[in-house]
Amino acid sequence: MLQQAPLVWGEIAVEDMDRAIAFYGQHFDVSFRCETMNDMEMAILETQDKQVASIGLVKHAMMRPSLDGSVVYLHFADKLEPLVTRLAANGVTILLPVMAIKEGECGFSCLFVDSEGNKVGLWSPNR
């Protein structure tokens, strides 16, 4: 058994970096630090603890936004239902409404489509 969770980093592909930063900032009240690494344009989610797993928005020729493939689940709220209701009211497509994981024992999740056309998950311990 692993001593710690194996996730250290996640990347969300973007076509339009400004649009993606605005989307995540508007809907989740987060900020990003922009960097260029080689030929990759990145916006790294800013967190107080620099050692925790995090995500970056990435614009690069080998990365394309998609509704297929892996899903990154983000934890942006203590209660999920109010956040998802607000997203839907603002025109964000909800692919899978809030659902309990193991009857809520493992929290709650949903899936939405971001500004770039990615399927992204949300998770929270509370409905």
C-alpha positions in Angstrom: 0.0 0.0 0.0 1.3 3.5 -0.9 2.1 5.8 2.0 0.8 8.9 0.2 -1.5 9.7 -2.7 0.3 9.3 -6.0 -1.1 12.4 -7.8 1.4 15.2 -7.9 0.2 17.2 -10.9 -2.6 17.5 -13.4 -2.9 19.4 -16.7 -6.0 20.7 -18.4 -5.6 21.3 -22.2 -6.6 24.7 -23.5 -7.0 26.4 -26.9 -7.4 29.9 -25.6 -5.4 30.6 -22.4 -7.0 34.0 -21.6 -10.5 32.5 -22.0 -9.6 29.5 -19.8 -8.1 31.6 -17.1 -11.2 33.9 -17.1 -13.5 30.8 -17.0 -11.8 29.2 -14.0 -11.3 32.5 -12.2 -15.0 33.6 -12.7 -16.6 30.3 -11.7 -14.2 29.0 -9.0 -12.6 32.2 -7.7 -9.0 31.0 -8.3 -5.9 32.7 -9.7 -3.1 31.4 -11.9 0.6 32.2 -12.3 1.4 32.3 -16.0 4.7 30.8 -17.3 6.2 29.6 -20.5 8.1 26.3 -20.4 10.0 25.6 -23.6 7.2 25.9 -26.2 4.4 25.3 -23.7 2.2 28.1 -22.4 1.1 27.4 -18.8 -1.1 28.9 -16.2 -0.4 27.3 -12.8 -3.2 27.3 -10.2 -1.9 29.3 -7.2 -2.1 27.6 -3.8 -0.8 28.6 -0.4 1.0 25.3 0.1 3.5 24.9 -2.8 4.0 21.2 -2.0 0.5 20.0 -2.6 -0.7 18.4 -5.8 -2.1 21.0 -8.2 -3.1 21.7 -11.8 -2.1 23.8 -14.7 -3.9 25.0 -17.8 -1.6 24.1 -20.7 -1.6 25.3 -24.3 0.6 23.1 -26.5 0.4 21.5 -29.9 0.4 18.0 -28.4 -2.5 18.7 -26.0 -6.1 19.1 -27.2 -9.2 19.8 -25.1 -11.5 16.8 -25.1 -14.6 15.2 -23.7 -12.9 11.8 -23.9 -10.1 10.4 -21.9 -9.0 11.0 -18.3 -10.9 13.2 -16.0 -9.4 15.6 -13.4 -11.7 16.1 -10.3 -11.3 19.4 -8.6 -12.3 20.3 -5.0 -13.4 24.0 -5.0 -16.3 24.0 -2.5 -17.3 22.5 0.8 -20.8 21.9 -0.6 -21.1 20.9 -4.3 -24.8 21.4 -5.1 -24.8 25.3 -4.7 -21.7 25.5 -6.9 -23.1 23.3 -9.6 -26.4 25.2 -9.5 -24.5 28.5 -10.0 -22.5 27.0 -12.9 -25.7 25.8 -14.7 -27.3 29.2 -14.1 -24.3 30.8 -15.8 -24.6 28.6 -18.9 -22.0 25.9 -18.0 -22.9 22.5 -19.4 -23.4 20.0 -16.7 -22.8 16.5 -18.1 -23.5 14.6 -14.9 -25.4 16.2 -12.1 -24.3 16.0 -8.5 -24.3 12.4 -7.4 -23.3 10.6 -4.2 -20.3 8.3 -4.2 -21.1 5.2 -2.1 -24.3 7.0 -0.8 -22.2 10.0 0.2 -19.7 8.0 2.3 -16.9 9.1 -0.2 -18.4 12.5 -1.0 -20.2 13.8 -4.0 -19.1 14.5 -7.6 -20.3 15.8 -10.9 -19.0 16.5 -14.4 -19.1 19.7 -16.5 -17.7 21.1 -19.7 -15.2 23.9 -19.3 -14.7 26.8 -21.7 -12.3 24.8 -23.8 -14.4 21.7 -24.3 -12.9 19.5 -21.6 -14.9 17.1 -19.4 -13.9 18.1 -15.9 -15.0 16.7 -12.6 -15.9 18.4 -9.3 -15.8 16.7 -5.9 -16.8 17.8 -2.5 -17.3 16.0 0.9 -20.8 17.5 1.1 -23.8 17.7 -1.2 
